[in-house]
Amino acid sequence: MNEGGWHYARDGVRAGPVTRAELDALAARGAIGPDDPVWHPGFGATWKPAREVEGLPLAAGPTSPTEARRVERAFGPLVAGIILDLVDLITIGPAGFLIGFPVGVWLGWIFRFRWWQVILCGLVAGTYCVIPYTNLIPVGTVVGAFVQYREMGRRRS
């Protein structure tokens, strides 16, 4: 199973295919943790924790997320919503799209979305900033709070 076709997931985002050498390098530098799921066609339909992959050189160190990562996951969606609502508040008309689009792309990039999701995030943010009277209702903040609520529910399950 040393050929390509390896896939892995980190923080819920799937990546791959990569070669076994690339997977080994990622694991050795800590980009893949022992509990991160790894998949290869030889596994069938089952993803395995990285620690169960024979010969994978996992980096030594803590396996729990860093404090900064926990804070990001806890407050990130809410802060993103507040930022978007502030941009919406200070923009009028077409300028809202011109400012909202890059802010949406930036937020999508921060949350490590795939490229097409980053563009979609920019389009939605730009459109949101153009719609009249949205600055009266903090929709971005409410959506951010809802995303955080759903994330907390998934972690408990």
Buried (B, 14 or more C-beta within 10 A) or exposed (E): EEEBBBBBBBEEEEBBBBBBEBBBBBBEEEBBBBEBBBBBEEBEEEBEEBBEBEEBEBBEEEEEEEEEEEEBBEEBBBBBBBBBBBBBBEBEEEEBBEBBBBBBBBBBBBBEBEEEEBBBBBBBBBBBBBEEEBBEEBBBBEBBBEBBEEBEEEEEE
